[in-house]
Amino acid sequence: MKKIITIVGIILLSGSLIITPLLIKVKVDCKSQYVECPQQITDKLNLFNGKSLFSAKKGIRKILKPEYIISDYSLQFKIPNILRVELLVKKAVAAFTSSKSDTLDLVDNEGKVLSTVQNSALPTISIEEDLPTPGQSVSAANLFALNLASGIYQMYQVGQSHIQDGSLLVELPGQIRVIFPLDGDSEILLGSLRLIYSKIKEDGNLAGYSQIDLRFKNPVLR
């Protein structure tokens, strides 16, 4: 008799584990490392409010998988009916602008375009070609420029730069124009700039120079 009761109990427990996700109607709650989830994601997740736990999980995984602004996510059910969605949202590190567009592209550190905006406080690089659309990636040369522009911003808080004729142009305090190549080793280039710019500042020679050209093996000062 005890054995029969045990078997029946196992069957009932197994059945409840299968049936419960089909019966519970969930309320979706989304959080990210920035507390709030992006509105474009929240709008999609809200479509699963009132759906069964099973259906909501399946549907949410399907819509989150191709989202280019999300690097990772997790789903957790919380009693009585909350389905918590935790997102790791990609962060924009720079913006690209073009004379051919009245918007800016916000780009992450891998060169992926996350969104388009009207203005931004991020380091901004102006380019002469068309801007890519969200979900696309910038070119290898523009990604290299992004790494340089981010380094310039960290060192000197200069947020504007321009790509022209295959080079990145930056104006530093003291009216010093810096010309970077769009390939090579960005850390070496930034290190060279720091040494040269610090040296001419220490020597009081800012007024004596107007340009630091880093496109050559030996940097050229003019």
Helices and strands as residue ranges (DSSP letters): H 2-23, E 27-32, H 39-45, G 46-48, H 53-64, E 70-78, E 82-89, E 94-98, E 104-107, E 113-117, E 124-127, H 140-156, E 160-164, E 167-172, E 176-181, H 186-202, G 206-208, E 211-213, E 220-221
